[in-house]
């Protein structure tokens, strides 16, 4: 089997609403009274430095190619699939020309792009009261911008210069650093279900996710550069790469099902997520490390007819 698809479309509502927002004004004055016990006069208001301009854009699209094989194997079904997805004309931002007030608007453009490749293998089989499903996925994703709010200026500026702490504080462009996307290249899932006596059934879901390399801000450092357009000395952010561990998560589900009348009946369920309460970091460590949700219990009742 195989196929090729093209998908168009991104929601623009958020960005068009931003465009309609008027620039804010900040007014403040001192509480100190003048000699005649009058408040100080209001100074000229300070205008917010940003406005947004999102017009004359092409519609982002993705080209997707899929090739796969579906084959009977060892009493079950084997499926092998390859997916390639190329995103073009994706949204990013750049700084526009100054307006009459001297403020530079943020302009949405189509300079973004992304690439995704995925290899997957899945096998499933029923035998008696048992069911087994296994799938393994390897994927690579690269994107030129992590979000629509990333700026894509052709001009080189100090904000795009960083220190790579893993390379003796070498001064490089921020675009050369490891992305903060936290890709987990390998993902595997195992599902096992069995029908038990007295209308009970038990299902185990096991998920494996490989580790990844994240990017962590290391504070601020002073760097020197003698190239044109840069001062001799300036302050930049230092980053380091940090490897996050792999994770194994087990979810269990116990069902009891009872027919009451013809095709009607009741089903009671007890679900336990992250059974062994594994501590899985969510993103790279910052001032406060965050984690994915720990063990959870859910109980449910369903009436079917």
C-alpha positions in Angstrom: 0.0 0.0 0.0 1.1 3.6 -0.5 -0.2 7.1 -1.0 0.7 10.8 -1.3 -1.3 13.6 0.3 -1.2 17.3 0.6 -2.8 19.1 3.6 -3.5 22.8 3.7 -4.5 25.0 6.5 -3.5 26.6 9.8 -5.7 28.6 12.2 -5.2 32.3 11.8 -7.7 33.5 14.3 -5.3 34.0 17.2 -3.0 36.1 15.0 -5.7 38.2 13.4 -7.0 39.0 16.8 -3.6 40.2 17.9 -3.4 42.4 14.8 -6.6 44.2 16.0 -5.3 44.9 19.5 -4.4 48.5 19.9 -1.0 49.4 21.3 -1.1 49.9 25.0 -0.3 53.2 26.8 1.5 53.4 30.1 0.9 56.5 32.2 2.6 57.1 35.6 3.5 60.0 37.9 5.3 60.6 41.2 3.3 60.8 44.4 5.6 63.6 45.5 3.6 66.9 46.0 4.8 70.2 44.6 5.5 73.3 46.7 1.8 74.3 46.6 0.7 70.7 47.7 -0.4 69.8 44.2 0.4 66.4 42.5 3.1 66.3 39.9 1.6 66.7 36.3 1.1 63.6 34.2 4.1 63.1 31.8 3.7 62.1 28.2 2.4 58.5 28.1 4.8 55.7 27.0 3.5 53.6 24.2 3.9 49.8 24.1 6.7 48.9 21.8 4.9 46.2 19.8 2.1 45.9 17.3 1.3 43.0 15.0 0.9 42.7 11.3 -0.4 39.5 9.7 -1.3 40.0 6.1 -0.4 38.8 2.6 0.4 35.3 3.7 0.4 32.0 1.8 -1.5 29.0 3.3 0.9 26.6 5.0 0.8 23.1 3.7 2.3 19.6 4.3 3.2 17.0 1.7 3.0 13.5 3.1 4.2 10.2 1.4 3.2 6.9 2.9 4.4 3.4 2.0 3.4 0.3 3.9 3.0 -3.5 3.9 0.3 -5.5 5.6 0.9 -9.3 5.9 -0.3 -12.3 7.8 2.5 -13.6 10.2 2.6 -16.2 13.0 -1.2 -16.3 13.3 -1.6 -12.6 13.4 -1.2 -9.4 11.3 2.1 -7.6 10.7 2.1 -4.0 9.5 5.2 -2.1 8.4 4.8 1.7 7.5 7.1 4.5 6.4 5.9 8.1 6.6 7.6 11.2 5.3 6.0 14.6 5.9 7.4 17.9 4.7 5.9 21.2 6.0 6.3 24.3 3.8 5.3 27.9 4.1 4.9 27.6 7.8 4.4 30.6 10.0 7.2 32.5 11.7 7.8 36.1 12.7 10.2 38.9 11.7 10.6 42.5 12.7 9.0 44.9 10.3 10.0 48.5 9.4 9.4 51.2 12.0 6.0 52.9 12.0 5.4 56.6 12.4 5.9 56.3 16.2 9.3 54.5 15.7 8.0 51.2 16.9 8.8 48.0 15.0 5.8 45.7 14.4 6.1 42.0 14.4 5.2 40.6 11.0 4.1 37.1 10.3 5.8 35.4 7.3 6.0 32.0 5.6 9.7 31.4 6.3 9.1 28.3 8.5 9.5 24.7 7.4 9.6 21.2 9.0 10.5 17.6 8.2 9.2 14.4 9.8 10.2 10.8 9.1 8.7 7.9 10.8 9.3 4.1 10.6 6.8 1.9 12.4 6.2 -1.9 12.9 3.0 -3.3 14.4 1.9 -6.9 15.1 -1.3 -8.2 16.7 -2.9 -11.5 17.4 -5.9 -13.1 19.1 -5.5 -16.6 20.5 -8.3 -18.0 22.6 -9.1 -15.6 25.5 -5.9 -13.6 24.9 -5.0 -10.6 22.7 -1.6 -9.2 22.1 -0.6 -6.1 20.2 3.0 -4.7 19.8 4.1 -1.6 17.9 7.5 0.1 17.7 8.0 3.6 16.2 11.2 5.4 15.3 10.8 9.0 14.3 12.9 12.1 13.6 11.4 15.6 13.5 13.2 18.8 12.6 11.6 22.2 12.5 13.0 25.6 11.7 10.9 27.3 14.4 9.5 25.8 17.7 6.4 28.0 17.6 4.7 30.6 15.4 6.1 33.2 17.8 9.8 32.5 16.8 11.4 35.4 15.0 13.0 34.8 11.6 15.0 37.9 10.8 17.6 37.9 8.0 19.6 40.4 10.1 22.1 39.2 12.6 21.7 40.6 16.0 23.0 40.0 19.5 19.9 38.2 20.6 20.6 35.3 18.2 24.1 34.7 19.7 24.5 32.2 22.4 27.3 30.4 24.3 27.6 26.6 23.9 28.7 25.4 27.3 29.4 21.9 26.0 32.0 23.4 23.5 34.1 25.5 25.8 31.7 28.4 25.7 32.0 28.8 21.9 30.0 31.8 20.6 27.5 30.5 18.0 24.2 31.3 16.5 21.2 30.2 18.6 19.9 28.3 15.5 23.0 26.0 15.8 22.0 24.8 19.3 20.0 21.6 20.0 16.3 22.3 19.6 14.1 22.4 22.6 11.6 19.9 21.1 12.3 17.0 23.4 11.9 14.4 20.7 11.9 10.8 21.9 13.2 8.9 18.8 12.0 5.4 20.0 8.5 4.7 21.3 7.2 1.2 21.8 3.8 0.0 23.1 2.6 -3.4 24.3 -1.0 -4.3 24.9 -2.1 -7.5 26.5 -5.7 -8.4 27.3 -7.2 -11.5 28.8 -10.8 -12.6 29.5 -11.1 -13.9 33.1 -13.8 -16.0 34.8 -17.0 -14.4 36.1 -17.2 -11.9 33.3 -14.0 -10.1 34.3 -11.3 -9.0 31.8 -7.8 -7.5 32.5 -5.8 -5.3 30.1 -2.2 -4.2 30.5 -0.7 -1.2 28.5 3.0 -0.8 28.6 4.7 2.2 27.0 8.4 2.6 26.5 9.9 6.0 25.5 13.6 6.5 24.9 15.6 9.3 26.4 16.4 12.6 24.7 18.8 15.4 24.9 17.3 18.7 26.1 18.7 22.2 26.2 19.1 24.0 29.5 19.9 27.7 30.1 23.1 27.9 32.1 22.8 31.6 33.1 24.4 34.6 31.5 28.0 35.0 30.5 30.2 37.8 29.0 31.5 37.1 25.5 33.9 39.0 23.2 33.5 39.3 19.5 35.4 41.6 17.1 33.3 41.1 14.0 31.4 44.0 12.4 28.0 44.9 13.9 29.0 43.6 17.4 30.5 45.4 20.3 33.8 44.2 21.7 32.1 42.8 24.8 28.5 41.8 25.4 26.3 39.6 27.6 24.7 36.4 26.1 22.9 33.4 27.5 24.9 30.2 28.0 23.3 26.8 27.3 24.2 23.2 27.9 22.8 19.9 26.7 21.2 17.7 29.3 20.3 14.0 28.7 16.9 13.0 30.0 16.3 9.3 30.9 14.1 6.7 29.2 10.8 5.8 30.7 8.6 2.7 31.2 4.9 3.4 32.1 2.4 0.6 32.9 -1.4 1.2 32.8 -3.9 -1.4 34.0 -7.6 -1.8 33.5 -10.0 -4.3 35.1 -13.5 -4.6 33.7 -16.6 -6.5 34.8 -19.4 -6.9 32.3 -22.9 -8.3 33.0 -25.8 -8.7 30.5 -29.1 -7.8 32.1 -31.8 -8.0 29.4 -31.3 -9.0 25.7 -28.6 -6.6 24.4 -28.6 -4.4 27.5 -26.2 -4.6 30.4 -23.8 -2.9 32.7 -20.0 -2.6 32.8 -17.9 -1.5 35.8 -14.3 -0.4 35.2 -11.3 0.3 37.4 -8.3 1.9 35.7 -4.8 2.6 37.2 -2.5 4.9 35.2 1.3 4.8 35.9 0.9 1.8 38.2 4.4 2.0 39.6 4.3 5.8 40.0 7.3 6.4 37.8 8.9 9.8 38.0 9.2 11.0 34.4 10.7 14.6 33.9 8.6 16.8 31.6 11.1 19.0 29.7 14.6 20.0 30.7 15.3 21.1 34.3 14.8 24.8 35.1 14.5 26.5 38.4 11.8 24.0 39.4 11.8 20.6 37.7 8.3 19.5 36.5 7.2 15.9 36.0 4.5 14.1 34.2 1.4 13.0 36.1 2.1 10.2 38.6 -0.2 7.3 39.6 -3.9 7.9 39.0 -7.1 5.8 39.8 -10.3 6.0 37.8 -13.5 4.2 38.4 -16.4 4.1 35.9 -19.8 2.6 35.2 -21.4 2.2 31.8 -24.9 1.1 30.9 -25.1 -0.3 27.3 -28.1 -1.1 25.2 
